[in-house]
């Protein structure tokens, strides 16, 4: 492998770092907008939404990092298991937040939606810029 080629682990590491940066930017911007729209509950909604988005985003990248050398079946099963963990996590967080009035649910939802879209953009740009060989040399 030449030094200019990336590995799946390098790509996933870059994805998590870029996702963290974009999530922090979204948290600051959404927190400012949330503060303007509904005061402190808007800030809390933005922070909770950004944190949830990053955790859900990072789960997939970390699972792919650790299963990079596995078979496609193991990788697919791991990603599916991660999806189920994210769904259970979303249900648990929404159940825990139900009936609470310290956050703005609209700001939380909008922050989560924007952060989810931004994480897709980060994924696409990171993979596009990666130099990952399609075939292994000597095979």
C-alpha positions in Angstrom: 0.0 0.0 0.0 1.4 3.4 -0.9 1.4 6.2 1.7 -1.2 8.2 -0.3 -3.8 5.4 0.0 -6.3 5.6 2.9 -7.6 2.7 4.8 -11.2 2.2 6.0 -10.1 2.9 9.5 -8.4 6.2 8.5 -11.6 7.2 6.6 -13.8 6.4 9.7 -11.5 8.3 12.0 -11.6 11.3 9.7 -15.4 11.0 9.5 -15.8 11.1 13.3 -13.5 14.1 13.6 -15.2 16.0 10.9 -18.6 15.0 12.3 -17.5 16.3 15.7 -16.5 19.7 14.2 -19.7 20.1 12.2 -21.8 19.1 15.2 -20.1 21.7 17.3 -20.7 24.3 14.7 -24.4 23.3 14.4 -24.7 23.3 18.2 -23.4 26.9 18.4 -25.5 28.2 15.5 -28.7 26.3 16.6 -28.1 27.3 20.2 -28.0 31.0 19.1 -31.1 30.6 17.0 -32.8 28.7 19.8 -32.0 31.4 22.3 -33.4 34.0 20.0 -36.6 32.0 19.4 -37.4 30.6 22.8 -34.7 31.6 25.3 -33.0 29.0 27.4 -35.3 26.1 26.4 -34.2 26.7 22.8 -30.6 26.5 23.8 -31.2 23.2 25.6 -33.2 21.8 22.7 -30.3 22.7 20.3 -27.7 21.1 22.6 -29.7 18.0 23.1 -30.4 17.7 19.4 -26.7 18.2 18.5 -25.5 15.7 21.1 -28.0 13.1 19.9 -27.1 13.6 16.3 -23.4 13.2 17.0 -23.8 10.0 19.1 -26.0 8.4 16.5 -23.6 9.5 13.8 -20.6 8.2 15.7 -22.1 4.8 16.4 -22.0 3.9 12.8 -18.5 5.2 12.2 -17.1 3.4 15.2 -18.8 0.1 14.3 -17.4 0.3 10.8 -14.0 1.2 12.3 -13.9 -2.0 14.3 -15.3 -4.3 11.6 -13.3 -2.9 8.7 -11.5 -6.2 8.2 -14.5 -8.4 8.6 -16.6 -10.2 6.0 -19.4 -8.3 4.3 -21.9 -10.3 6.3 -20.4 -9.4 9.6 -20.2 -5.8 8.6 -23.8 -5.7 7.4 -25.0 -7.4 10.6 -23.0 -5.0 12.8 -24.4 -1.9 10.9 -27.9 -3.4 11.3 -27.3 -3.9 15.0 -26.1 -0.4 15.3 -29.2 0.9 13.6 -31.3 -1.0 16.1 -29.3 0.5 19.0 -29.9 4.0 17.6 -33.6 3.4 17.3 -33.7 2.1 20.9 -31.7 5.1 22.0 -34.0 7.5 20.2 -37.0 5.9 21.9 -35.3 6.0 25.3 -34.3 9.6 25.0 -37.7 10.8 23.8 -39.3 8.8 26.6 -37.0 10.4 29.1 -37.7 13.8 27.8 -41.5 13.4 27.5 -43.4 15.9 29.7 -40.3 18.0 30.5 -40.4 21.7 29.8 -36.8 22.7 30.1 -36.2 22.4 26.4 -37.9 23.4 23.2 -38.9 20.2 21.2 -39.2 22.0 17.9 -35.6 23.4 18.2 -34.5 19.9 19.2 -36.2 18.3 16.2 -34.9 20.9 13.7 -31.3 20.7 15.1 -31.4 16.9 14.9 -32.7 17.0 11.3 -30.1 19.6 10.2 -27.3 17.6 11.9 -28.4 14.4 10.3 -28.3 16.0 6.9 -24.9 17.5 7.7 -23.6 14.1 8.8 -24.6 12.7 5.4 -22.7 15.5 3.6 -19.6 14.8 5.8 -19.8 11.1 5.0 -20.1 11.7 1.2 -17.3 14.3 1.1 -15.0 12.2 3.2 -15.5 9.1 1.1 -15.2 11.1 -2.1 -11.8 12.5 -1.1 -10.4 9.2 0.2 -8.0 7.3 -1.9 -9.2 3.8 -1.1 -8.1 1.1 -3.6 -10.9 -0.9 -5.1 -8.8 -4.1 -5.4 -6.0 -5.4 -3.3 -2.6 -5.6 -5.0 -1.5 -9.1 -5.9 -4.9 -10.7 -6.0 
